[in-house]
Amino acid sequence: MLKQRRMAAEQIAAALFEAETAIDAALAKTAQLTGFMPLLRANAGASALIGQDAVERASQAIAALADARRAIVETHKELTVAQEQIGLGAVKLTGDPGGEKPDPGLGLRPAARLRAVAAA
């Protein structure tokens, strides 16, 4: 029974680490895109009005990806609790690309919420 629980935990951990990596990569690529758009627009000598909607949409995508990252981090924390509940708390699951985990007692600061502001 312990062997099956450990195998299941390893499979879940692998899927979790893949999801975390994918979200981080998407966040980084979207931030890169968002940063390139104004730079390339300026290099092309185009008006600041050109592409503004695209920059705003990409910024919204970054906020959504940040929310997704927070959710997957919370999932990770909940799965750590579940790991302990099934008696595998002392087991180091392989494939964790993140290194040492912070002390769970410290917690994470709540995300600062972005909000739209009215144009002046």
N, C-alpha and C positions, 0 to 999 in steps of 0.2 A: 504493500500500500504506500509506503514512504517513497519507494522508487517511482511509482506513478505520479504522486504529488510533485516530486522533484522534476520529473520530465515535463509535466504540465506547466510548472512554474518557469522552467527554462524556455519553453515555447512562448509563453506569455511575455517573459522578459525580452526575448529576441524581437517580438513584434512591437513591444513598447519602445525599445531602443531605436528601431527602424522608424517608428512614427515620430519620435522626438527629433531624430536626425533630419527627417523630411521636412518637418515644420521649421526647424532652424534654417535649413537650406532655402526654403521658400521665403522666409522672412529676410534673409540676407540678399537673395536675388531681387526681391521686390524693392528693398531699400536701395539697392544698386540702381535699378531701373529708375526709381523716383529721383535719385540724385543726378542721373545722367540727363534726364529730360530738360531741365532748365539750362544745364551747361551746354548741351548740344544746340538748344534753341538759340542761346546767346551767341554761340560760335557761328551759327548760320545767319546771324544778324536779323532774326525774326523778332517781331513784337512780343512783349511779355504776355500779351493776350493769347498768343498762339499756344495751344496745348495746355492751357490752365485747367480745363475740365479733366484732362488726362492726369495731370499732376494730383488733382484733388482725389480722383478715383483711386490712383495708386496709393495715396496716403491713407485712404479708407481701407484699402487692402492690407496695408501694414498694420493698422489698428486691429483688423479682424484676425490677422495672423498672430498678433500679440495676445489676443484673447484665446486663440487656439493653443498657443504655447502655454499660457497659464492653465488652461483646462488639462492639457496633457501632463503638466507638472503635478497638478492635483491628482490626476489619475495615478501617476507614479507613486505619490504619497499613499494613496488608498491601497494600491497593490502591495506596498511595503507592509501595511497593516495586515492585509489578507495573508501575506507570506508568513507573518508571525502567527496568525490565527491557525494556520494549518501545520504549524510546528517546524517551519523552515526558516525561522528568524536568524539563525546563526549561519545559514548557507549563503555564500557569496555566489550570486548568479553571474554566469559568464556573459561576456559581450557588452558590458556596460561601458560606453564610450566616455562617460562623464567623470570618471575618477571617483575620488572620495565624496561621499554625501555629507552635507552639513548636518549638524546636530538637529534631530527632528524637534527638539524642545525649543529651538530658536524660532522656528516658523519662518514664513516668508512675508515680507511686507505686502499689504494689499496693493493691487495695481492702481496706479493713478489713472483715473478715467479721463480720456480725451473727450472734449465736447466741442461742438461747432460754435463759433461766435458769429454774431451778425456782422455783416460788412458795414464799415463806417460810412 
